Amino acid sequence: MKYLFWLLAIFTIISCDPGYAYYISNNSEKDIYVITKPPIKVYDKNIYGRELDSAIIKPKETFRIFGSIGYGGGEDSFPFHQIIINKENDSIVLKDKSEINKIFNQNRKKKIFSATYTLYVN
């Protein structure tokens, strides 16, 4: 019986799919405006399940633009083909998935059961 417990415990740990998430972090002193194509699906408790054409990220805040469970975290799984970030006097325009993934992969953090990709805006 004790072997059955350990066998089930090991199977549960091995069979878990990893998660991954993409974040935009505003490290500046002003609001930034993020526009994506297609729209962002929001998973915030206040506006769960809505799609937004744009999002405002306050100073020193981080916003999750996409995340999922399973193996992923690359061009194939990323839903956006364009991201525009408007700052006070500047804009960042990412025009295709390979460019977007290149920027997000610069700050990739991989853990045992998850990975995070963050774009920092200064």
N, CA, C and O of each residue as an XYZ file, in Angstrom:
488
protein
N       0.810     -1.191      0.000
C       0.000      0.000      0.000
C       0.862      1.267      0.000
O       0.542      2.248     -0.672
N       1.986      1.231      0.781
C       2.831      2.418      0.810
C       3.517      2.649     -0.529
O       3.836      3.789     -0.866
N       3.751      1.591     -1.296
C       4.348      1.750     -2.625
C       3.364      2.408     -3.586
O       3.756      3.185     -4.456
N       2.106      2.094     -3.422
C       1.070      2.689     -4.263
C       1.017      4.200     -4.052
O       0.880      4.956     -5.014
N       1.125      4.644     -2.800
C       1.138      6.082     -2.512
C       2.295      6.770     -3.226
O       2.096      7.795     -3.878
N       3.498      6.219     -3.110
C       4.668      6.833     -3.737
C       4.587      6.780     -5.254
O       4.999      7.719     -5.935
N       4.065      5.700     -5.776
C       3.897      5.593     -7.216
C       2.923      6.653     -7.736
O       3.178      7.285     -8.761
N       1.820      6.842     -7.034
C       0.856      7.878     -7.424
C       1.440      9.281     -7.263
O       1.189     10.148     -8.100
N       2.202      9.514     -6.218
C       2.823     10.821     -6.003
C       3.808     11.147     -7.122
O       3.797     12.260     -7.647
N       4.648     10.202     -7.490
C       5.614     10.420     -8.571
C       4.903     10.631     -9.902
O       5.284     11.516    -10.669
N       3.893      9.848    -10.183
C       3.129      9.993    -11.424
C       2.467     11.364    -11.504
O       2.458     11.984    -12.567
N       1.914     11.843    -10.392
C       1.270     13.156    -10.369
C       2.266     14.262    -10.669
O       1.962     15.170    -11.444
N       3.435     14.205    -10.078
C       4.457     15.225    -10.311
C       4.949     15.186    -11.750
O       5.111     16.239    -12.366
N       5.183     14.034    -12.287
C       5.697     13.905    -13.650
C       4.656     14.329    -14.680
O       5.012     14.897    -15.713
N       3.393     14.066    -14.422
C       2.370     14.332    -15.427
C       1.883     15.777    -15.438
O       1.085     16.131    -16.307
N       2.319     16.613    -14.530
C       1.885     18.006    -14.507
C       2.477     18.766    -15.691
O       3.675     18.692    -15.964
N       1.616     19.491    -16.378
C       2.088     20.326    -17.478
C       2.649     21.625    -16.917
O       2.067     22.195    -15.994
N       3.748     22.094    -17.447
C       4.297     23.359    -16.981
C       3.451     24.526    -17.478
O       2.723     24.403    -18.464
N       3.552     25.626    -16.805
C       2.859     26.837    -17.231
C       3.859     27.854    -17.735
O       5.051     27.767    -17.441
N       3.374     28.811    -18.491
C       4.228     29.899    -18.935
C       3.391     31.163    -19.041
O       2.190     31.104    -19.304
N       4.030     32.302    -18.835
C       3.322     33.577    -18.848
C       4.217     34.657    -19.435
O       5.437     34.643    -19.269
N       3.577     35.592    -20.126
C       4.256     36.753    -20.704
C       3.790     38.001    -19.974
O       2.591     38.225    -19.808
N       4.756     38.819    -19.534
C       4.461     40.030    -18.771
C       5.106     41.242    -19.434
O       6.131     41.137    -20.107
N       4.471     42.402    -19.223
C       5.082     43.686    -19.544
C       5.184     44.435    -18.237
O       4.185     44.635    -17.547
N       6.399     44.852    -17.893
C       6.656     45.526    -16.627
C       7.019     46.979    -16.894
O       7.945     47.264    -17.653
N       6.287     47.896    -16.268
C       6.527     49.322    -16.441
C       7.467     49.803    -15.347
O       7.047     49.993    -14.206
N       8.728     50.001    -15.685
C       9.722     50.487    -14.734
C       9.922     51.996    -14.837
O      10.834     52.543    -14.217
N       9.079     52.671    -15.611
C       9.206     54.114    -15.781
C       8.374     54.845    -14.728
O       7.731     54.223    -13.883
N       8.400     56.163    -14.795
C       7.655     56.993    -13.851
C       6.300     57.431    -14.408
O       5.532     58.085    -13.702
N       5.996     57.088    -15.645
C       4.741     57.479    -16.300
C       3.969     56.240    -16.739
O       4.534     55.151    -16.845
N       2.672     56.413    -16.994
C       1.850     55.334    -17.537
C       2.341     54.948    -18.926
O       2.846     55.787    -19.672
N       2.191     53.683    -19.262
C       2.433     53.247    -20.634
C       1.143     52.619    -21.165
O       0.335     52.081    -20.408
N       0.975     52.702    -22.469
C      -0.213     52.171    -23.128
C       0.210     51.045    -24.048
O       1.085     51.222    -24.896
N      -0.408     49.890    -23.883
C      -0.055     48.707    -24.670
C      -1.230     48.375    -25.583
O      -2.366     48.225    -25.133
N      -0.932     48.264    -26.874
C      -1.928     47.907    -27.877
C      -1.448     46.628    -28.542
O      -0.299     46.543    -28.975
N      -2.324     45.631    -28.627
C      -1.939     44.364    -29.248
C      -2.917     44.006    -30.355
O      -4.083     44.404    -30.343
N      -2.407     43.248    -31.303
C      -3.251     42.686    -32.355
C      -2.968     41.207    -32.423
O      -1.833     40.825    -32.705
N      -3.944     40.355    -32.178
C      -5.327     40.564    -31.752
C      -5.398     41.093    -30.326
O      -4.372     41.193    -29.653
N      -6.606     41.435    -29.853
C      -6.754     42.016    -28.510
C      -6.272     41.089    -27.393
O      -6.193     39.872    -27.558
N      -5.954     41.703    -26.254
C      -5.511     40.984    -25.063
C      -6.726     40.353    -24.389
O      -7.741     41.022    -24.192
N      -6.631     39.077    -24.036
C      -7.655     38.441    -23.206
C      -7.233     38.611    -21.760
O      -6.154     38.170    -21.367
N      -8.073     39.245    -20.977
C      -7.719     39.613    -19.612
C      -8.171     38.545    -18.632
O      -9.297     38.053    -18.698
N      -7.268     38.196    -17.720
C      -7.555     37.194    -16.701
C      -7.488     37.797    -15.311
O      -7.129     37.115    -14.351
N      -7.829     39.056    -15.200
C      -7.884     39.743    -13.924
C      -9.223     39.433    -13.264
O     -10.226     39.272    -13.960
N      -9.260     39.347    -11.956
C     -10.491     38.965    -11.263
C     -11.628     39.957    -11.476
O     -12.793     39.570    -11.384
N     -11.328     41.221    -11.757
C     -12.374     42.222    -11.929
C     -12.986     42.219    -13.335
O     -14.165     42.532    -13.496
N     -12.204     41.873    -14.336
C     -12.693     41.913    -15.718
C     -12.371     40.614    -16.445
O     -11.988     40.632    -17.614
N     -12.524     39.500    -15.765
C     -12.139     38.188    -16.276
C     -12.841     37.865    -17.600
O     -14.053     38.033    -17.729
N     -12.072     37.410    -18.560
C     -12.613     36.922    -19.818
C     -12.878     37.983    -20.870
O     -13.283     37.652    -21.985
N     -12.664     39.236    -20.548
C     -12.887     40.290    -21.537
C     -11.676     40.425    -22.444
O     -10.566     40.024    -22.093
N     -11.912     40.995    -23.610
C     -10.820     41.305    -24.526
C     -10.627     42.809    -24.558
O     -11.592     43.569    -24.641
N      -9.371     43.234    -24.491
C      -9.045     44.652    -24.510
C      -8.195     44.974    -25.728
O      -7.233     44.266    -26.026
N      -8.553     46.046    -26.433
C      -7.733     46.510    -27.548
C      -6.453     47.152    -27.038
O      -5.433     47.156    -27.727
N      -6.513     47.698    -25.819
C      -5.340     48.323    -25.225
C      -5.408     48.191    -23.710
O      -6.463     47.918    -23.138
N      -4.275     48.390    -23.085
C      -4.189     48.340    -21.627
C      -3.286     49.465    -21.152
O      -2.322     49.823    -21.829
N      -3.593     50.015    -20.006
C      -2.758     51.038    -19.386
C      -2.034     50.374    -18.227
O      -2.652     49.755    -17.361
N      -0.711     50.514    -18.225
C       0.092     49.947    -17.138
C       0.681     51.108    -16.353
O       1.432     51.922    -16.891
N       0.338     51.173    -15.099
C       0.792     52.248    -14.214
C       2.276     52.070    -13.893
O       2.825     50.979    -14.048
N       2.922     53.154    -13.442
C       4.332     53.061    -13.060
C       4.575     51.995    -11.996
O       3.803     51.862    -11.047
N       5.644     51.250    -12.165
C       6.085     50.198    -11.232
C       5.117     49.018    -11.147
O       5.158     48.263    -10.175
N       4.255     48.848    -12.134
C       3.342     47.714    -12.181
C       3.737     46.761    -13.295
O       4.423     47.132    -14.248
N       3.283     45.522    -13.148
C       3.517     44.495    -14.155
C       2.163     43.947    -14.582
O       1.288     43.715    -13.748
N       1.994     43.741    -15.885
C       0.725     43.300    -16.449
C       0.954     42.024    -17.251
O       1.856     41.961    -18.087
N       0.143     41.021    -16.994
C       0.246     39.758    -17.740
C      -0.565     39.881    -19.025
O      -1.778     40.085    -18.979
N       0.101     39.759    -20.168
C      -0.618     39.867    -21.431
C      -1.016     38.509    -21.996
O      -1.926     38.420    -22.820
N      -0.337     37.450    -21.553
C      -0.674     36.126    -22.055
C      -0.065     35.069    -21.155
O       1.008     35.270    -20.586
N      -0.743     33.957    -21.029
C      -0.232     32.827    -20.278
C      -1.047     31.591    -20.587
O      -2.203     31.679    -21.001
N      -0.435     30.440    -20.383
C      -1.132     29.189    -20.649
C      -0.449     28.057    -19.900
O       0.594     28.240    -19.272
N      -1.062     26.882    -19.981
C      -0.508     25.680    -19.368
C      -0.151     24.720    -20.493
O      -0.885     24.594    -21.473
N       0.963     24.059    -20.347
C       1.432     23.126    -21.353
C       2.782     23.578    -21.872
O       3.272     24.650    -21.516
N       3.367     22.765    -22.704
C       4.649     23.148    -23.279
C       4.405     24.243    -24.287
O       3.519     24.127    -25.133
N       5.167     25.286    -24.208
C       4.978     26.423    -25.103
C       5.981     27.490    -24.768
O       7.065     27.224    -24.248
N       5.598     28.686    -25.075
C       6.493     29.800    -24.824
C       7.379     30.056    -26.016
O       8.599     30.153    -25.882
N       6.784     30.165    -27.161
C       7.526     30.457    -28.375
C       6.592     31.022    -29.419
O       5.427     31.305    -29.141
N       7.108     31.182    -30.619
C       6.321     31.773    -31.699
C       5.035     31.009    -31.983
O       4.015     31.614    -32.312
N       5.072     29.694    -31.861
C       3.886     28.901    -32.180
C       2.744     29.133    -31.196
O       1.580     29.118    -31.595
N       3.050     29.345    -29.937
C       2.004     29.475    -28.925
C       1.620     30.921    -28.624
O       0.587     31.165    -28.000
N       2.423     31.868    -29.053
C       2.175     33.281    -28.744
C       1.111     33.834    -29.682
O       1.259     33.719    -30.899
N       0.030     34.438    -29.152
C      -1.097     34.832    -30.003
C      -0.950     36.172    -30.726
O      -1.704     36.438    -31.662
N      -0.008     37.018    -30.324
C       0.059     38.366    -30.883
C       1.016     38.449    -32.061
O       2.111     37.888    -32.030
N       0.593     39.151    -33.087
C       1.482     39.386    -34.218
C       1.931     40.839    -34.267
O       2.709     41.218    -35.143
N       1.447     41.659    -33.332
C       1.911     43.039    -33.221
C       1.660     43.543    -31.810
O       0.592     43.323    -31.239
N       2.668     44.230    -31.251
C       2.534     44.884    -29.945
C       3.096     46.293    -30.083
O       4.214     46.490    -30.560
N       2.302     47.264    -29.658
C       2.736     48.662    -29.666
C       2.686     49.154    -28.225
O       1.662     49.032    -27.553
N       3.791     49.705    -27.761
C       3.877     50.254    -26.412
C       4.156     51.743    -26.550
O       5.214     52.145    -27.035
N       3.194     52.557    -26.119
C       3.338     54.008    -26.181
C       3.739     54.538    -24.824
O       3.055     54.329    -23.821
N       4.887     55.244    -24.816
C       5.342     55.927    -23.618
C       5.100     57.422    -23.830
O       4.530     57.825    -24.843
N       5.527     58.223    -22.892
C       5.269     59.660    -22.954
C       5.732     60.283    -24.277
O       4.931     60.915    -24.965
N       6.983     60.120    -24.639
C       7.514     60.718    -25.862
C       8.106     59.691    -26.817
O       8.872     60.045    -27.713
N       7.760     58.440    -26.633
C       8.404     57.376    -27.397
C       7.423     56.235    -27.606
O       6.440     56.101    -26.876
N       7.698     55.423    -28.601
C       6.895     54.225    -28.852
C       7.810     53.057    -29.158
O       8.872     53.220    -29.759
N       7.389     51.890    -28.742
C       8.061     50.645    -29.099
C       7.076     49.871    -29.960
O       5.958     49.589    -29.529
N       7.484     49.530    -31.167
C       6.610     48.798    -32.083
C       7.283     47.471    -32.424
O       8.366     47.440    -33.007
N       6.622     46.379    -32.050
C       7.093     45.036    -32.374
C       6.163     44.501    -33.445
O       4.969     44.327    -33.204
N       6.709     44.238    -34.639
C       5.880     44.022    -35.823
C       5.565     42.578    -36.165
O       4.618     42.328    -36.911
N       6.313     41.626    -35.655
C       6.007     40.230    -35.979
C       6.396     39.326    -34.818
O       7.088     39.740    -33.888
N       5.936     38.082    -34.894
C       6.131     37.150    -33.776
C       7.599     36.886    -33.467
O       7.962     36.756    -32.298
N       8.443     36.806    -34.476
C       9.859     36.520    -34.196
C      10.515     37.682    -33.466
O      11.330     37.464    -32.570
N      10.176     38.908    -33.832
C      10.715     40.078    -33.146
C      10.189     40.146    -31.707
O      10.939     40.452    -30.780
N       8.901     39.859    -31.530
C       8.286     39.868    -30.201
C       8.951     38.830    -29.302
O       9.314     39.133    -28.166
N       9.109     37.616    -29.803
C       9.728     36.553    -29.004
C      11.183     36.837    -28.684
O      11.656     36.488    -27.602
N      11.896     37.461    -29.600
C      13.293     37.810    -29.347
C      13.402     38.770    -28.157
O      14.268     38.607    -27.298
N      12.520     39.767    -28.116
C      12.526     40.733    -27.012
C      12.129     40.070    -25.691
O      12.783     40.281    -24.670
N      11.061     39.272    -25.707
C      10.608     38.620    -24.475
C      11.615     37.585    -23.972
O      11.768     37.422    -22.761
N      12.296     36.891    -24.864
C      13.265     35.866    -24.458
C      14.499     36.442    -23.784
O      15.242     35.705    -23.136
N      14.737     37.741    -23.919
C      15.886     38.353    -23.255
C      15.756     38.274    -21.736
O      16.763     38.244    -21.028
N      14.532     38.241    -21.236
C      14.297     38.171    -19.788
C      13.449     36.961    -19.450
O      12.418     37.075    -18.788
N      13.886     35.815    -19.905
C      13.185     34.557    -19.647
C      13.696     33.965    -18.343
O      14.902     33.887    -18.107
N      12.756     33.548    -17.503
C      13.109     32.866    -16.256
C      12.418     31.524    -16.259
O      11.191     31.441    -16.304
N      13.210     30.483    -16.209
C      12.663     29.134    -16.248
C      12.802     28.497    -14.878
O      13.857     28.537    -14.245
N      11.693     27.906    -14.445
C      11.672     27.160    -13.187
C      11.303     25.722    -13.525
O      11.141     25.386    -14.699
N      11.169     24.883    -12.530
C      10.881     23.467    -12.776
C       9.556     23.283    -13.501
O       9.494     22.550    -14.487
N       8.495     23.933    -13.032
C       7.179     23.737    -13.627
C       6.613     24.993    -14.274
O       5.404     25.070    -14.493
N       7.449     25.977    -14.585
C       6.936     27.184    -15.222
C       8.055     27.972    -15.882
O       9.240     27.750    -15.632
N       7.641     28.889    -16.722
C       8.570     29.827    -17.355
C       7.876     31.175    -17.466
O       6.681     31.240    -17.754
N       8.613     32.240    -17.240
C       8.058     33.583    -17.417
C       8.926     34.349    -18.400
O      10.148     34.209    -18.435
N       8.252     35.156    -19.189
C       8.897     36.014    -20.185
C       8.444     37.430    -19.884
O       7.244     37.700    -19.835
N       9.398     38.344    -19.680
C       9.055     39.704    -19.284
C       9.728     40.714    -20.186
O      10.916     40.603    -20.488
N       8.955     41.701    -20.614
C       9.477     42.838    -21.352
C       9.469     44.013    -20.380
O       8.411     44.402    -19.884
N      10.636     44.577    -20.107
C      10.756     45.692    -19.179
C      10.792     46.991    -19.963
O      11.586     47.143    -20.892
N       9.931     47.927    -19.588
C       9.880     49.247    -20.230
C      10.419     50.261    -19.236
O       9.858     50.440    -18.155
N      11.514     50.927    -19.605
C      12.133     51.922    -18.726
C      11.758     53.332    -19.141
O      12.191     54.297    -18.511
